[in-house]
Amino acid sequence: MKFTYLGHASFKVESDGKTVFVDPWLTGPKSPMEVDEVDQADVVIVTHDHGDHGYSEALKICKKTGATFVAINELGLQAKEDGIENVYTLNIGGSVNIDNIVVTMVQAFHSSSTGSPTGVVVKFPSGTFYHAGDTGIFSTMELIGKLYKPDVCLLPIGSYYTMDIQQASMATKLLGPKYVIPMHYNTFPVIQADPEEFKELVRKVSPDTQTRILSPGEKTEI
């Protein structure tokens, strides 16, 4: 799996010849990519309807590439009304197989105006990742780790709206991934965080997990 960090909570993930975008806020202040630069997408996932998670950009990507849109039921229905043809309206606990990409919707503790906020587990033939969306820590993250065994976890660390560094390091311990990538920090003054501090805490509480810190536009292959 190849992860490209697109700033804030936005990622492009490529594996097995497929491309998945999660929360593609490509108009955000940290984004290294514009929608016009997206030339391939198979699945576009939006975890909740807040503006910094790329709903409007997701629609543009889907219309441009023919990608399938995936979101919580109410947001998926809104996407259909907004002109997207290929839509899966999952709810928490549900899964769908989209041409050998299995997308499972899981809970998140946050807020949202259209449906519930969510996280998402994405399983390719060659690996699995978990994008937590915007959330605080919750104990049943341990079950997500046991059920889906994600190789990579993408976790918010910026506090104020989401988990802080200490909570996110404990979430890493609960999930038990091989790799963790911090996100949702340093985009705005209220979510300033030091990813190196997070990396050090993960080293202490989850020593079998490797932390990969990415700058916007940076890629890593796992």
N, C-alpha and C positions, 0 to 999 in steps of 0.2 A: 504494500500500500504506500502510495506517495501522497503526503499531505502538503498542501500549500496554504500558508496562513495568509488570509486576506484582511487581517486587522479585526479588532474587536472580538466578536464571536463567530466570524465568517471563515469558512474553510472550503477549499476544493480538494476532493479526495479522489485519486485515480487508482484503479486496481482491476486486473483481469479484463483490460480493454474497455472499462466503463469509467464514467466520470460522474461524481456526485457532488453537488453543492449543498452546504448546510448554512442557513441564515446569511444569505449573500448580500450583506449591506455594502454594496459597491459604491454608494455615494457617500460613505462615511469618511471622516477626516483621516483615517489611517489606511484606507483601502488603496492597494497598489494597482488595482484593475478596475476598468469600467465595463459596463454591460456590453458595449459595442465590441470589446475585445474577447468576449466569450464566444468561442467557435465550436465547442462541443459540450453537451450536457445530456445525461441520460435520466437522472433523477435530481429534483430540487426539493429540499426539505426546509420547512420553516417551523421552528419550535413554538413560536407564539407571535402575537400580532403587534408587539411594540415596534416602533419605527426603526430602531437600531438593529433589527434582525432581518430586514430586507424583504418584507412581503412584496412591495411594489417592484423591486428589482427581480425577485423570483418570477413574478408574472412576465416580465419582459424577457427573461432568459428562456422561460418555457415557450413563449410565443416565437422567439427567434430560432430555437433549436428543436422544438417539438418534444422537449423533455417532459417527463411525468412529474406532476406536483403532488407532494405528500404533506399533509398537515392534519391537525385535530379536526374532527368532523365539521364543526361550524366554520372554521377558517377555510377548509376545503370546499365547502358549499359556496362560500363567498368567492373563492377563486373561479368556480364554475360560472357564477354570475358575472364575473369580471372577464369572461371569455376564454378561460383555459379549458381545453377539451379533455386532456388526459389527467385525471385527478383521482387520488385515493384519499378517502375521508376516514382515516383511522380514528380509533379512540384508544385510551390507555389500556395496555395489555394486548392490543391487537397487532397482528403482523400481516404483511403482504409480500409476495415474491414477485419482483419486477425484473424479469429476464435474468434470473439468478442473483439478483441483489435483494436480500431479505431485509425489510425495514420493519422494526418493531418499535411501537410507541410506548414510552414509559413515563412515569410521573415526574413532575418537578414542582417545587414549592416556590411560587412566585405569584404574579398577577397577570391578568390578561382581560381584554374587553370582549374578545370573540372566541368563545370556547376556553378550555383550560390550558394553562401553560404545560409544556411537555419537555421531556428529553427524548432521545432517539438512539436506538441501537441499530447499526447497519452491518450486515454480514455479507461479505464477498466470499467467493469460493476459497480465496487464499488468506482471509483474515477478517477480523471484526473490530469495529470501533464504537465507542459510546460518546455521544455529544450530550452533555448534561443540560443544555439550554441554560436559561437563567434560573438559578435555584439556590436555596440554602441547603445545608447538609441534612440528610435524613438517614435513619438507621437502616432502612431497607435497601440502601445502595449495596449493602452486602449481598442481598438476594440477586440484584442485577449482576453482580460479579459472579455469583455461583451459577445462575441460570444461563448467562450468555457468554461468560468468560472473555470479555473484551481484551484484545491485545493492546489496544490504545484507548486511553480516556482523555477527553477534552473537557477541562474543568475550569469554571470561572474562579478568579482569585481576588477580584477588585474590591470586595466588600460594598457597603452602602446599598446596592441593589441585589447583591448575591453573596455567596460565601466569601469569607476572607481567606487569607493565606493559611491560618491555623485550621479552619474548618476544611478547606480544600485538601490539606495534607492528610487529615484524618479520613476524608472521603476516599482518598487514594488508598489508604490502608484497607478500608472496607471493601473497595472494589477489587484490589489486588491485580492491576494490569501489569503487563511487561513494561509499558511506556505510559507516561502522562505528559500532556502538553497543556500549559496554562493559557487561559484566554480571558477576555472581558476585563481588561485592566489597562490603565494609562491612556485611555481614549479621552477621558474628561478629568478635570481636577479632583472630583469626588471619588474617583476609583483608582487613585494612584496606588501602586503596589510594586514591590521588588520581587521579580521572579526568581532571583538568586536566593532570596530568603526562603521562598517556597521550595526550591530545589533542595536546600539544606534540610528543611523540615521533613520532606519526603525521604531523604536519605536516612534520617533517624527513625521514622515511624514505619516506613515501607521499603526496607533496604533492597528488596529484589526488584523494585521499580526504578526504571531510568527516566529522568526528567529531560525532555527536549524543549528548550526555550527557543521560540522562533520570533523573528522580527517580521512585520508585515512584508509580504512578498517572498519570504524565505521558504524553502522547501526542505522536507526531510523524508527519507524513504525508510520504511520499517517492514 
